[in-house]
Amino acid sequence: MKYLLVTLFLATLTSSLKAEMGVIAHRGASRSAPENTMAALKKAAELGSSFIEIDVQLTRDGEVVLMHDKTLDRTTNGKGYIARSSYKELKRLDAGSWFSPVFKNEKIPLLKEVLEWLPKGIILIIEVKSDKTDSGIEKKIVDLVQIKQDQIWVKSFDKNVLKNFNKLSPTLPKVFVFVAHLKFFDLTIGTSLEWKNFFSDLKDLGVKYLQPHSFFLTKTFAKEMLDKGFQIIAWGVNSKRRIGQMTRRGVNFIETDSPRWARAVIQKGP
């Protein structure tokens, strides 16, 4: 009887520990629907996602829209740069057919539309893709998210963007995303190379979450990040093997294209 009780206790404890690693739907449920569209976001919510990540860009006329790339070419039937297009022009484009005919005429959504839809209980992680630190996109985002600020995290590869967010809204949770950090060289690899103390200014920027690529996340670096009080979000997690690695490294969240599948793998365990 005592053995049975101990076994049940350990099973319950193991289950609760597994559940602690959160799952973030990358660009919505981007394996099931065209990325950064309302279809992908609604699918992620339908699949039970509590965390949804999106990318945003600024149009020529100052509208914040969902789009990962700087150009329209890959995910729409349009061409050219987002920053040189007006929202009126973008509204005419098909952002779904490239993924599947089922999503023909899916539109590029405004961040405003997403916030109006955003259900209670879901955290929306907004990654700023703008490479212009004076674009004003941070102010526009902060103004837009006021009504649902408790459901918003902001994220960027660019520390200057996070600095702007910290000035505008110090309480917004902030995520610094990067590819890898090479400790021996004190080199951070992201959209650019940064040669200085990795942790030097992250606390001052109000950064709570660090998001390295899962492929480059070593046990040693994961422990160092956690010991310094940061939470870890690993990106590029789309295999069972990688999920196992992230679990063993004590990662707090994984970002994946297939959120329901990832949660099932985590719950099932090794």
Secondary structure as the mmCIF struct_conf table of DSSP 4:
data_model
#
loop_
_struct_conf.conf_type_id
_struct_conf.id
_struct_conf.beg_label_comp_id
_struct_conf.beg_label_asym_id
_struct_conf.beg_label_seq_id
_struct_conf.end_label_comp_id
_struct_conf.end_label_asym_id
_struct_conf.end_label_seq_id
HELX_RH_AL_P HELX_RH_AL_P1 LYS A 2 ALA A 19
TURN_TY1_P TURN_TY1_P1 GLU A 20 GLU A 20
BEND BEND1 MET A 21 MET A 21
STRN STRN1 GLY A 22 HIS A 26
TURN_TY1_P TURN_TY1_P2 ARG A 27 SER A 32
BEND BEND2 ALA A 33 ALA A 33
TURN_TY1_P TURN_TY1_P3 GLU A 35 ASN A 36
BEND BEND3 THR A 37 THR A 37
HELX_RH_AL_P HELX_RH_AL_P2 MET A 38 GLU A 46
TURN_TY1_P TURN_TY1_P4 LEU A 47 GLY A 48
BEND BEND4 SER A 50 SER A 50
STRN STRN2 PHE A 51 LEU A 58
TURN_TY1_P TURN_TY1_P5 ARG A 60 ASP A 61
BEND BEND5 GLY A 62 GLY A 62
STRN STRN3 VAL A 64 LEU A 66
BEND BEND6 HIS A 68 LYS A 70
STRN STRN4 THR A 71 THR A 71
BEND BEND7 LEU A 72 LEU A 72
TURN_TY1_P TURN_TY1_P6 ASP A 73 THR A 75
BEND BEND8 THR A 76 ASN A 77
BEND BEND9 GLY A 80 GLY A 80
STRN STRN5 TYR A 81 TYR A 81
HELX_RH_3T_P HELX_RH_3T_P1 ILE A 82 ARG A 84
BEND BEND10 SER A 85 SER A 85
HELX_RH_AL_P HELX_RH_AL_P3 TYR A 87 LEU A 90
TURN_TY1_P TURN_TY1_P7 LYS A 91 ARG A 92
BEND BEND11 LEU A 93 LEU A 93
BEND BEND12 ALA A 95 GLY A 96
TURN_TY1_P TURN_TY1_P8 SER A 97 PHE A 99
HELX_RH_3T_P HELX_RH_3T_P2 PRO A 101 PHE A 103
TURN_TY1_P TURN_TY1_P9 LYS A 104 ASN A 105
HELX_LH_PP_P HELX_LH_PP_P1 GLU A 106 PRO A 109
STRN STRN6 LEU A 110 LEU A 110
HELX_RH_AL_P HELX_RH_AL_P4 LEU A 111 TRP A 117
TURN_TY1_P TURN_TY1_P10 LYS A 120 GLY A 121
STRN STRN7 ILE A 123 VAL A 128
TURN_TY1_P TURN_TY1_P11 THR A 133 ASP A 134
BEND BEND13 SER A 135 SER A 135
HELX_RH_AL_P HELX_RH_AL_P5 ILE A 137 LEU A 144
HELX_RH_3T_P HELX_RH_3T_P3 VAL A 145 GLN A 151
STRN STRN8 ILE A 152 SER A 156
BEND BEND14 PHE A 157 PHE A 157
HELX_RH_AL_P HELX_RH_AL_P6 LYS A 159 LEU A 168
TURN_TY1_P TURN_TY1_P12 PRO A 170 THR A 171
BEND BEND15 LEU A 172 LEU A 172
STRN STRN9 LYS A 174 VAL A 177
BEND BEND16 VAL A 179 VAL A 179
STRN STRN10 ALA A 180 LEU A 182
HELX_RH_3T_P HELX_RH_3T_P4 LYS A 183 PHE A 185
TURN_TY1_P TURN_TY1_P13 ASP A 186 ASP A 186
STRN STRN11 LEU A 187 ILE A 189
BEND BEND17 GLY A 190 SER A 192
STRN STRN12 LEU A 193 TRP A 195
BEND BEND18 LYS A 196 LYS A 196
TURN_TY1_P TURN_TY1_P14 PHE A 198 GLY A 206
STRN STRN13 VAL A 207 GLN A 211
STRN STRN14 HIS A 213 HIS A 213
HELX_RH_3T_P HELX_RH_3T_P5 SER A 214 PHE A 216
HELX_RH_AL_P HELX_RH_AL_P7 LYS A 219 ASP A 227
TURN_TY1_P TURN_TY1_P15 LYS A 228 GLY A 229
STRN STRN15 GLN A 231 ALA A 234
STRN STRN16 TRP A 235 TRP A 235
BEND BEND19 SER A 239 SER A 239
HELX_RH_AL_P HELX_RH_AL_P8 LYS A 240 ARG A 248
TURN_TY1_P TURN_TY1_P16 ARG A 249 GLY A 250
BEND BEND20 ASN A 252 ASN A 252
STRN STRN17 PHE A 253 THR A 256
BEND BEND21 ASP A 257 ASP A 257
HELX_RH_AL_P HELX_RH_AL_P9 PRO A 259 LYS A 268
#
